[in-house]
């Protein structure tokens, strides 16, 4: 298993995706209408331009949510091995939470958690 396996995998991936796209183009009938080009607005007809600038606070809030959500992914493996590792695991998780708390304080100081 070396470079040849990787080359075969890449060729297979390109071939399978290309064949799937080709079959979709041949089998499906292409229809175009005005509604397909519009932005999805929950069934309500759009008024005004669809491309508007959103407040950056929404993006910051989403990024903070992702950071703290990913934190939970790291907690599960830690919880599985905490008894076998002992005090070292406890010290590591305290450091991990401290770093997350510093990040939370930074976000709070920058106002990323305020909604206007």
Buried (B, 14 or more C-beta within 10 A) or exposed (E): EEEEEEEEEEEEEEEEEEEEEEEEEEEEEEEEEEEEEEEEEEEEEEEEEEEEEEEEBEEBBEEBEEEEEEBEEEEEEBEEEBEEEEEEBEEEBEEBEEEBEEBBEEBEEEEBEEEE
